[in-house]
Amino acid sequence: MADHDQFVNLVKDPKFVEDEVKTIERAGALHVEATMSKGTSPNLLKVRVTPVAEPQTYTATETPRNTRFTLVRTRKTAPVSAKKFKISEDVELPAAGGNRYKVEGKVKKKKVEAAKTLFTWRKLYYQPVHMLGVTVPSTASMEADYDGHFIKFKMKDGPQQVPFRTNTDSNTVAERNQVVMDARAGYSIDRYEPYTVCIYFVNMIADPKENFLVTPVMSSAHKLGAGITSWSGGQISFKVPQDKYIWWGLNTIEDAKNGGRGNWLTSGSAYYVGDDGVKNAIPDGDITIDTSKKVSGLGGYDHLKIKLPWGARDFWSSNTVRFGMTLKVVKGFSGGYSEPDVNIITVATSGWWRPFTDTKRLQILNHEMGHKIGMVADGTGKALDKPAHQYTGQGHQGPHCQNNANYVVGRANEWQGTPLCVMFGATSCFDPGTGAHKPAPSNFCPVCDKLVKKLDLFAGDLDGLKNSVRLGHI
């Protein structure tokens, strides 16, 4: 017996009747009607839906939390004429994809069996939006991955371009609102809402700046005077310690502050200490960023040029100076994020001023799309049961999967192992066996694989789809 593909998460709206959805009957609930003579009992109509193959089932703790984890019937009656009335019954199949059902109807002794079984799918729409100069990788592998979980992701309207920003700030509500406003200029598939996701490909996402206190103990030593080693044209080249990078070249508004000097140096905080142990203040204007030294053409500055008074030198003996100051530095970089209450995810093209491969960007895309559709479940509300490997926090924001990874707080590399799931909270993990970081996979682990196939993708229950990028705010 052949199948009808039934897209159980959609509602019966003509706008969804295209591509894989052949008729409106293939969207949402199964609809059955029968006309009967007045005076007969509506209960004479029997509709039976029988699982032919139901590999995705729900647990005894899941079904009480969400009616869409069960088969739900709604029956209505309405008069047709003085002698007849119509019975209509809507049967909502369970929310999971990949199940197959047989449908039968019976009135008195007359029995009818549908010519085809129903095979359950879910469907969502997406559109890539990208910054000028930022490429969009092929999303075919993402579509194929989710096909395997009985979710059809359909691209509509094609990639759209918006203006370039060096960095996508995302630490505050105001900054995230700006991201949404930037993306909406290219977003055009609102006609399919609330089943749409805007995938925003951006340049980079530097985590918020943080104050970094440089002390003389941390500072490298610079020898002045006899046997000068660090003095060049009245300036010293100073490398910021601990592999920190100055907050510069990431936000044009901040770079323009203090007459174009930026706000990376806390005013009045800089000083040097010589062999005599005396602290000597350094004017703000005597410290500048050495823009000739950077990670790549994309930026990344970790050297300063410091001008010292001639008195810091001693021609007849050595004087070794060390520095102290408070700098604003980059805390870290994110590969992307899923906005919790708006239908947008971001995917970065570079991090630490180095470009990502398309393979890495697609791993980030699959991860963030997983968040958007409800992974990793926490066992509350209408969600699926919390799996054994789910964790929240531990250096990673949001619910993630730690299958085959181990966390020990305070360890040099707190996360270690070889993660088996795309829903691990980072794009790589330290492998003690090789001493290197290994990339996280782009696919779901066997535990999460089962959850994705059971997710309820009815948009009314997905917080991540309930608000539109078109609104321009979170």
Beta strands, then each sheet from edge to edge (+ up, - down):
strand 1: 3-7
strand 2: 30-37
strand 3: 45-53
strand 4: 72-79
strand 5: 84-92
strand 6: 100-107
strand 7: 110-113
strand 8: 117-131
strand 9: 151-155
strand 10: 160-162
strand 11: 196-206
strand 12: 209-214
strand 13: 222-225
strand 14: 235-239
strand 15: 271-273
strand 16: 279-281
strand 17: 287-289
strand 18: 303-307
strand 19: 318-330
strand 20: 333-334
strand 21: 336-338
strand 22: 344-351
strand 23: 354-355
strand 24: 390-393
strand 25: 396-401
strand 26: 405-407
strand 27: 415-417
strand 28: 428-431
strand 29: 436-439
sheet 1: 1+ 8+ 6- 3+
sheet 2: 1+ 8+ 9+
sheet 3: 1+ 8+ 10+
sheet 4: 1+ 8+ 11+ 20-
sheet 5: 1+ 8+ 6- 7+
sheet 6: 1+ 8+ 11+ 22+ 21-
sheet 7: 1+ 8+ 11+ 22+ 23-
sheet 8: 2+ 5- 4+
sheet 9: 12+ 19- 13+
sheet 10: 12+ 19- 15+ 16-
sheet 11: 14+ 18- 17+
sheet 12: 24+ 25-
sheet 13: 26+ 27-
sheet 14: 28+ 29-
end
